[in-house]
Amino acid sequence: MRTYGILLSATVVSLLAGCLPNLRPQTPTIDLTAKTVAITEINNGHRDAGPHLTYIEINRVGAPDAAKPQSQYSVRAPGIARGSSWTSEPIPFSKFSSPRGLDLSSLTTLNLVVRVDAKDMVRESNENDNIYDANQ
């Protein structure tokens, strides 16, 4: 009888985990001429996701991890209904802080990192797909 109780508990937990939101970054839009970036987040989970913070980093291509973030900006993302997405307004590079002195206006290529729900404010079915990290 105890085995059935454990099996039932495991089944309920796995079903409930599948009934959560799942936030994921999509490929950002970068305009190197206008020096702006816009991000899109999708909620492909089974519940609505509440408001959360998303961090954006701009780094030099090839910068070692120990030197990152070279510049950063945080976005207050609104709640996103299940099956929906949200796109930010274009964010000027001038709004990014550069704690390591990176001159964003001189970049012709960059490494962009987007960390959706960076503070884990939203309990999700998959916390491992919240990062976009690519050279542009």
Stockholm file with secondary structure:
# STOCKHOLM 1.0

chainA/1-136         MRTYGILLSATVVSLLAGCLPNLRPQTPTIDLTAKTVAITEINNGHRDAGPHLTYIEINRVGAPDAAKPQSQYSVRAPGIARGSSWTSEPIPFSKFSSPRGLDLSSLTTLNLVVRVDAKDMVRESNENDNIYDANQ
#=GR chainA/1-136 SS CHHHHHHHHHHHHHHHHTTSCCEEECCCEEETTTTEEECEEEECSSSCBCCEEEEEEEECTTCCGGGCCSSEEEEEECCBCTTCEEECCCEEGGGSBCTTCCCGGGCSSCEEEEETTTTCCSCCSCGGGCEEEEEC
#=GC SS_cons         CHHHHHHHHHHHHHHHHTTSCCEEECCCEEETTTTEEECEEEECSSSCBCCEEEEEEEECTTCCGGGCCSSEEEEEECCBCTTCEEECCCEEGGGSBCTTCCCGGGCSSCEEEEETTTTCCSCCSCGGGCEEEEEC
//
